[in-house]
Amino acid sequence: MQLKNYLVETFEYNDFANKLVLNKIGELPDKTECIKLFSHLINCQYKWLDRITNYPEISKLDWWEPNYGLKNLGEEWDKSLDAWIWFLDKKTEAELLQEVVWMGIGNAPYSAQLKDIPLQLNYHSIHHRAQMQMIIRQQGLVPDFVDYIGTKYRPV
């Protein structure tokens, strides 16, 4: 499998799993913390893309703000995800392995291979999705099954 296909497939898996969680958030008695975490995932996707496409400018986007209302989370999630899929679609395999530079902590330049940024976003999504799943369970609901293998296995 080519690296680009792997990155897109990983985004697609997180899209599937996050949308299950988003539907469950709508059933929660107290949605506040999950909306904050889900909004954070959206903001991270926007901010990382802004960081690497506008270098050497410093991204003015925030990791935690804005918090999107429940009705807007799905639409904003789709927009932030579509931007990454479109961005990756335009890249060659060689470009995915090139170093990219962004302004980071302390407004200092940092670099990593381009592929590592979508990987970070997807792994970060798994981390916060687990937190949301825990909140869902703590509020008395049963979280949906979002394991990756659940999207792949089939009876034989």
Secondary structure, DSSP 4 states (H G I P E B T S, - for coil): --HHHHHHHHHHHHHHHHHHHHHHHTT-S--HHHHHHHHHHHHHHHHHHHHHHSTTSPP---SS-PPPPHHHHHHHHHHHHHHHHHHHHT--HHHHTSEEEEE-GGG-EEEEETTHHHHHHHHHHHHHHHHHHHHHHHTTPPPP---GGGGT----
